[in-house]
Amino acid sequence: MPRRSNAEAARTRVAIIERAVETASIEGLEGVTVGKLADDLGMSKAGVIGHFGNKTELQRAALERAQEMFLTDVWGPAATKPRGLPRLEAIADAWVKHLTKCPFPGGCFMTTVSTEWDAREGELHDKVKQDWEAWRGRLRLEAARAVEAGDLDADPDQVAFEMLAIAMG
């Protein structure tokens, strides 16, 4: 059956991505399959894949949406704080809140996919690695700013490592 409108197609795409994020938070990105999503959403497989072209692009869309949610929850409240220690503390507070009141049914999405894709190769591995490296870089930068301001006496790389280790633990 043809689409009724572009707006309806956009709503369907969003619904597929949201369900893919929920599924991946529990089962990992490999658990995001066209057949499972079609069943879950009462759609045909062709109806699901038609929005993305292939499984990898569907998984990428789920990963990008989850990353967007993470950044909104964790970076959003911190972005307006003064650079350095105040921002680093705001990141830590928002991150704890994100982890304790997680929007994902399976827990921290980013931890799940980073563990799942760590030893793999390919586009999704590279995307997950790139996202975590960018986040680690942000943490390192804010720690370095706190050190420069004299508010923190620590190695910025170690601060970033420890914050990631605590959150992923």
C-alpha positions as CSV (number, residue, x, y, z in Angstrom):
1,M,0.0,0.0,0.0
2,P,1.5,3.4,-0.9
3,R,2.4,5.9,1.7
4,R,-0.3,8.4,2.6
5,S,2.1,11.3,3.1
6,N,5.7,12.3,3.8
7,A,4.7,13.1,7.3
8,E,3.4,9.6,7.9
9,A,6.5,8.1,6.4
10,A,8.6,10.3,8.8
11,R,6.6,9.2,11.8
12,T,7.0,5.6,10.7
13,R,10.7,6.0,10.4
14,V,10.9,7.5,13.9
15,A,8.8,4.7,15.3
16,I,11.1,2.1,13.8
17,I,14.2,3.9,15.1
18,E,12.7,4.2,18.6
19,R,11.9,0.5,18.7
20,A,15.4,-0.3,17.4
21,V,16.9,1.7,20.2
22,E,14.8,-0.2,22.8
23,T,15.7,-3.5,21.3
24,A,19.4,-2.7,21.0
25,S,19.6,-1.6,24.6
26,I,18.5,-5.1,25.7
27,E,19.9,-7.3,22.9
28,G,22.7,-5.2,21.4
29,L,22.7,-3.9,17.9
30,E,22.9,-7.4,16.5
31,G,19.5,-8.0,18.0
32,V,18.1,-5.2,15.8
33,T,16.8,-7.2,12.9
34,V,14.4,-6.3,10.2
35,G,12.2,-9.3,11.0
36,K,12.0,-8.6,14.7
37,L,11.2,-4.9,14.2
38,A,8.6,-5.7,11.5
39,D,6.9,-8.2,14.0
40,D,7.1,-5.8,16.9
41,L,5.6,-2.9,14.9
42,G,3.1,-4.9,12.9
43,M,4.8,-4.0,9.6
44,S,6.2,-6.0,6.7
45,K,9.9,-6.5,6.4
46,A,9.9,-4.5,3.2
47,G,8.1,-1.7,5.0
48,V,10.9,-1.6,7.6
49,I,13.8,-1.9,5.3
50,G,12.3,0.6,2.8
51,H,13.1,3.3,5.3
52,F,16.8,2.4,5.6
53,G,18.0,0.4,2.7
54,N,19.8,-2.3,4.8
55,K,20.3,-3.6,8.3
56,T,23.5,-1.7,8.9
57,E,21.8,1.7,8.1
58,L,19.0,0.7,10.5
59,Q,21.5,-0.1,13.2
60,R,23.4,3.1,12.5
61,A,20.1,5.1,12.8
62,A,19.5,3.4,16.2
63,L,23.0,4.2,17.3
64,E,22.8,7.8,16.3
65,R,19.4,8.2,18.1
66,A,20.8,6.7,21.3
67,Q,23.9,8.9,21.1
68,E,21.6,11.9,20.6
69,M,19.6,10.9,23.7
70,F,22.8,10.4,25.7
71,L,24.2,13.8,24.7
72,T,20.9,15.5,25.5
73,D,20.8,13.9,29.0
74,V,24.5,14.2,29.9
75,W,26.0,17.0,27.9
76,G,22.9,19.2,27.7
77,P,22.8,20.2,31.3
78,A,26.6,20.7,31.5
79,A,27.1,22.6,28.3
80,T,26.0,25.9,29.8
81,K,28.2,25.6,32.9
82,P,31.5,27.4,33.2
83,R,34.3,25.5,31.6
84,G,36.6,23.3,33.7
85,L,35.6,21.8,37.0
86,P,32.0,23.2,37.2
87,R,31.3,21.7,33.8
88,L,33.1,18.4,34.7
89,E,31.0,18.2,37.8
90,A,27.8,18.9,35.9
91,I,28.7,16.1,33.4
92,A,29.2,13.7,36.3
93,D,25.9,14.7,37.9
94,A,24.0,14.4,34.7
95,W,25.7,11.1,33.8
96,V,24.8,9.6,37.2
97,K,21.2,10.8,36.7
98,H,21.2,9.3,33.2
99,L,22.4,6.0,34.5
100,T,20.0,5.8,37.5
101,K,17.0,7.0,35.5
102,C,18.0,5.5,32.2
103,P,15.8,6.1,29.2
104,F,16.7,2.7,27.8
105,P,15.0,-0.4,29.0
106,G,18.2,-2.5,28.9
107,G,20.4,0.1,30.7
108,C,23.1,2.3,29.3
109,F,22.9,1.9,25.5
110,M,26.4,3.2,24.9
111,T,28.0,0.7,27.3
112,T,26.0,-2.1,25.7
113,V,27.1,-1.3,22.2
114,S,30.7,-0.4,23.1
115,T,31.1,-3.8,24.7
116,E,29.3,-5.6,21.9
117,W,31.3,-3.9,19.1
118,D,34.7,-3.5,20.7
119,A,36.3,-6.6,19.1
120,R,34.5,-6.4,15.8
121,E,35.4,-4.7,12.6
122,G,33.4,-2.6,10.2
123,E,31.4,0.6,9.9
124,L,29.5,0.2,13.2
125,H,32.6,-0.6,15.1
126,D,34.2,2.5,13.7
127,K,31.2,4.6,14.6
128,V,31.0,3.3,18.2
129,K,34.7,3.9,18.6
130,Q,34.5,7.4,17.1
131,D,31.7,8.3,19.4
132,W,33.5,7.1,22.5
133,E,36.7,8.8,21.5
134,A,34.8,12.1,21.0
135,W,33.2,11.7,24.5
136,R,36.6,10.7,26.1
137,G,38.1,13.8,24.4
138,R,35.4,16.0,25.9
139,L,36.0,14.6,29.4
140,R,39.8,15.0,28.9
141,L,39.3,18.6,27.7
142,E,37.2,19.7,30.7
143,A,39.6,18.0,33.1
144,A,42.5,19.8,31.5
145,R,40.6,23.1,31.8
146,A,40.1,22.4,35.5
147,V,43.8,21.7,35.9
148,E,44.7,24.9,34.1
149,A,42.4,26.9,36.3
150,G,44.0,25.3,39.4
151,D,40.7,23.7,40.4
152,L,42.0,20.1,40.0
153,D,45.3,18.4,40.5
154,A,45.1,15.4,38.3
155,D,46.1,13.9,35.0
156,P,43.3,14.8,32.6
157,D,43.7,11.5,30.7
158,Q,43.3,9.6,34.0
159,V,40.2,11.7,35.0
160,A,38.6,10.8,31.6
161,F,39.5,7.1,32.0
162,E,38.2,6.9,35.5
163,M,34.9,8.7,34.7
164,L,34.4,6.3,31.8
165,A,35.3,3.3,33.9
166,I,32.9,4.2,36.7
167,A,30.0,4.9,34.3
168,M,30.6,1.7,32.3
169,G,31.0,-0.4,35.5
